[in-house]
Amino acid sequence: MSSTSRTRSKVRLSRALGIPLTPKAQRHLEKRPYAPGQHGRTRRKTDSDFAVRLREKQRLRAQYGIREAQLRRTFEEARKAPGLTGESLVELLEMRLDALVLRAGFARSTAQARQLVVHRHIMVNGQIVDRPSFRVKPDQMIHVKPRSEERDPFQVAAAGAHQDVLPPVPGYLEVNIETLQATLLRRPKREEVPVTCEVQLVVEYYAAR
């Protein structure tokens, strides 16, 4: 799939879910705040409980750009953890390396953050990590590989160019954008995580399966 096709796909998915998945999708949603297709402007019939729960699950999955199997595994882990399952689910997803690369402002979108990790530009405590799903632990430092710092995408990031399209850096991260370094201070809390999702509906979706 070409980059243009991927962009169109993200925009359509964003409009279908009602949330911006990329900065470009945000602009399209502002212009067309309704679902894609010829019937997008018309009022939808009342959704069933299943449809509502499914949409929330799809929203959460899309915002982290993960496969269904990955989300299901994380849900099972969250269900065994102490506390509320929905909150634990989001907190575990937020500790993924690609998610924290995005929150730190090293990338402009989830897809770009994943690409930076897979292409071995990102290190954790001095070791290259090329798995986007890597679970970062509190007090671990995320930083760009020294040999990659001079590349254009990282120079753009170090100048703070992504700050206008990303949410403010959350309290669980300490970031020095100029040196392209970030430290996970502690486990995230659900109310701090900038994702749009009714997590209890996601829990109910999986509980019924």
Backbone torsions as a table, in degrees:
resi	resn	phi	psi	omega
1	MET	NA	133.0	-179.7
2	SER	-73.1	164.7	179.7
3	SER	-63.6	-34.5	178.6
4	THR	-65.1	-42.4	179.2
5	SER	-65.3	-39.9	178.4
6	ARG	-63.4	-39.6	179.2
7	THR	-63.4	-45.6	178.6
8	ARG	-61.5	-40.5	179.3
9	SER	-62.1	-42.7	178.9
10	LYS	-64.7	-39.3	179.2
11	VAL	-65.0	-45.5	179.4
12	ARG	-62.9	-43.5	179.3
13	LEU	-64.2	-39.4	178.6
14	SER	-60.9	-44.2	179.9
15	ARG	-67.7	-35.5	179.2
16	ALA	-67.4	-38.0	-177.8
17	LEU	-90.0	-14.8	178.9
18	GLY	77.9	21.0	178.9
19	ILE	-137.4	142.6	178.4
20	PRO	-78.9	123.3	179.7
21	LEU	-96.1	-14.6	177.2
22	THR	-143.7	161.9	175.8
23	PRO	-57.3	-38.1	178.8
24	LYS	-66.6	-38.5	178.2
25	ALA	-63.1	-33.6	177.5
26	GLN	-60.0	-43.0	179.4
27	ARG	-65.7	-40.5	179.2
28	HIS	-66.7	-38.5	178.9
29	LEU	-65.2	-34.5	178.2
30	GLU	-65.8	-34.8	180.0
31	LYS	-82.4	-36.6	-176.3
32	ARG	-131.1	77.9	-176.8
33	PRO	-79.7	51.1	178.2
34	TYR	-149.2	166.8	-176.4
35	ALA	-66.5	155.8	178.5
36	PRO	-72.3	168.0	177.8
37	GLY	96.4	168.2	-174.6
38	GLN	-67.7	-20.8	-179.8
39	HIS	-103.3	11.3	-176.1
40	GLY	-62.0	-33.3	-177.9
41	ARG	-77.8	-23.4	-176.2
42	THR	-75.3	151.9	-179.3
43	ARG	-71.7	130.7	180.0
44	ARG	-76.3	152.9	171.7
45	LYS	-68.4	162.8	-179.7
46	THR	-60.9	126.4	-179.0
47	ASP	-72.9	149.0	174.8
48	SER	-73.2	164.0	177.1
49	ASP	-58.2	-39.5	178.9
50	PHE	-61.5	-45.2	-178.2
51	ALA	-63.4	-39.3	179.4
52	VAL	-64.1	-45.7	-179.9
53	ARG	-66.6	-40.3	178.8
54	LEU	-61.7	-42.8	-179.5
55	ARG	-63.5	-39.7	178.3
56	GLU	-65.5	-38.6	176.8
57	LYS	-64.0	-42.0	179.2
58	GLN	-66.8	-35.0	176.3
59	ARG	-61.6	-48.4	-179.1
60	LEU	-63.1	-45.2	-179.2
61	ARG	-61.9	-42.6	-178.0
62	ALA	-66.8	-37.0	-177.7
63	GLN	-67.6	-26.8	175.5
64	TYR	-99.3	-6.0	176.9
65	GLY	60.8	41.0	-176.1
66	ILE	-113.8	162.7	178.0
67	ARG	-78.7	161.6	-179.9
68	GLU	-58.8	-42.1	-178.6
69	ALA	-63.2	-36.0	178.6
70	GLN	-66.9	-42.8	179.6
71	LEU	-66.1	-39.9	179.9
72	ARG	-63.9	-42.7	178.9
73	ARG	-62.7	-41.0	179.7
74	THR	-67.1	-36.4	176.5
75	PHE	-61.8	-44.6	-179.9
76	GLU	-62.3	-37.1	176.8
77	GLU	-66.5	-42.6	-179.7
78	ALA	-65.3	-34.3	-178.8
79	ARG	-65.2	-29.6	-179.4
80	LYS	-86.4	-11.6	-177.8
81	ALA	-81.7	154.9	175.9
82	PRO	-68.3	154.7	179.1
83	GLY	92.8	-170.0	-177.7
84	LEU	-74.8	131.4	-175.4
85	THR	-61.4	-44.0	-178.0
86	GLY	-62.1	-43.7	179.2
87	GLU	-65.8	-41.8	178.0
88	SER	-62.3	-37.4	179.6
89	LEU	-59.4	-50.4	-179.4
90	VAL	-65.5	-40.2	-179.0
91	GLU	-63.5	-39.9	178.2
92	LEU	-67.3	-41.5	177.8
93	LEU	-62.8	-36.9	-177.0
94	GLU	-70.2	-19.6	179.7
95	MET	-87.2	2.6	172.9
96	ARG	-63.3	146.4	-178.5
97	LEU	-62.2	-43.6	-178.3
98	ASP	-64.9	-34.7	178.2
99	ALA	-65.1	-40.9	-178.1
100	LEU	-74.4	-31.6	174.0
101	VAL	-61.4	-39.8	177.0
102	LEU	-68.0	-49.4	-178.6
103	ARG	-59.7	-33.8	-179.2
104	ALA	-72.3	-15.3	-180.0
105	GLY	90.3	13.2	177.6
106	PHE	-76.4	-19.5	-179.0
107	ALA	-134.5	163.7	-176.7
108	ARG	-96.4	-20.6	-177.7
109	SER	-149.3	166.4	177.9
110	THR	-60.7	-41.3	-179.4
111	ALA	-63.0	-42.6	179.1
112	GLN	-66.8	-39.5	178.4
113	ALA	-60.2	-43.8	179.1
114	ARG	-63.3	-41.4	-179.9
115	GLN	-62.1	-40.7	179.4
116	LEU	-62.9	-38.8	179.2
117	VAL	-69.2	-49.0	-177.4
118	VAL	-61.7	-34.4	-179.7
119	HIS	-84.0	10.8	170.0
120	ARG	66.8	38.1	176.1
121	HIS	-95.6	-12.5	-171.6
122	ILE	-110.0	138.1	178.8
123	MET	-121.4	151.4	173.8
124	VAL	-125.0	116.9	-176.7
125	ASN	52.0	41.3	174.5
126	GLY	85.9	-1.5	-179.6
127	GLN	-113.7	132.5	177.9
128	ILE	-66.0	132.4	176.4
129	VAL	-124.7	123.4	-177.4
130	ASP	-113.7	19.4	176.3
131	ARG	-109.3	112.3	179.1
132	PRO	-57.1	-29.4	-177.1
133	SER	-82.9	-0.2	-179.7
134	PHE	-53.2	130.8	-178.4
135	ARG	-89.1	111.0	179.3
136	VAL	-77.4	139.4	179.7
137	LYS	-101.3	153.8	175.8
138	PRO	-54.2	142.2	-179.3
139	ASP	77.4	-0.4	174.4
140	GLN	-83.0	143.7	-179.1
141	MET	-100.9	133.5	174.6
142	ILE	-105.0	129.7	179.4
143	HIS	-152.0	159.9	-179.8
144	VAL	-80.5	139.9	177.9
145	LYS	-57.5	131.9	-177.0
146	PRO	-50.0	-40.5	-178.0
147	ARG	-69.8	-15.4	-178.6
148	SER	-96.8	-13.3	-172.7
149	GLU	-59.3	-29.8	-177.7
150	GLU	-84.1	-4.4	178.1
151	ARG	-68.2	149.6	-174.7
152	ASP	-54.8	-45.8	-178.5
153	PRO	-58.8	-34.8	-178.4
154	PHE	-80.8	-30.4	174.3
155	GLN	-65.5	-39.3	176.8
156	VAL	-63.1	-45.4	-179.6
157	ALA	-64.1	-42.6	-178.0
158	ALA	-64.2	-25.1	177.6
159	ALA	-80.9	-1.9	178.8
160	GLY	80.0	21.8	-173.9
161	ALA	-69.2	-19.6	-178.2
162	HIS	-89.8	-7.4	-174.0
163	GLN	-64.6	-23.0	-178.8
164	ASP	-79.5	-13.4	-178.5
165	VAL	-116.7	-3.8	-179.0
166	LEU	-111.3	154.6	174.7
167	PRO	-64.5	160.6	176.0
168	PRO	-57.2	151.0	178.8
169	VAL	-60.6	126.2	-178.0
170	PRO	-71.5	162.3	-173.6
171	GLY	-67.6	-17.7	-179.7
172	TYR	-84.2	-0.6	178.8
173	LEU	-119.5	138.2	170.8
174	GLU	-111.7	120.5	-171.4
175	VAL	-124.4	134.5	167.4
176	ASN	-115.7	94.6	-172.5
177	ILE	-67.5	-30.9	-178.7
178	GLU	-65.6	-34.5	178.1
179	THR	-98.3	2.0	178.3
180	LEU	56.4	49.8	178.7
181	GLN	-129.6	143.7	177.5
182	ALA	-147.0	143.7	179.0
183	THR	-123.9	131.2	173.6
184	LEU	-78.9	110.4	-174.7
185	LEU	-75.4	-35.5	-176.0
186	ARG	-164.5	174.6	177.2
187	ARG	-66.5	134.6	179.1
188	PRO	-63.3	155.5	171.9
189	LYS	-109.6	143.1	-173.8
190	ARG	-52.0	-43.0	-175.4
191	GLU	-67.3	-15.6	179.2
192	GLU	-91.7	-18.0	-172.7
193	VAL	-80.1	121.7	-175.7
194	PRO	-81.4	63.6	172.8
195	VAL	-122.3	148.7	179.8
196	THR	-99.6	108.0	-177.8
197	CYS	-171.0	137.8	170.9
198	GLU	-89.4	92.6	-169.4
199	VAL	-64.7	-27.8	179.3
200	GLN	-63.7	-32.9	177.7
201	LEU	-69.7	-32.2	176.1
202	VAL	-66.3	-42.6	177.4
203	VAL	-60.0	-44.1	-179.3
204	GLU	-65.6	-35.9	177.7
205	TYR	-60.2	-50.2	-177.3
206	TYR	-73.4	-32.0	179.7
207	ALA	-63.3	-28.6	-178.0
208	ALA	-85.9	-3.9	-177.2
209	ARG	-100.8	NA	NA
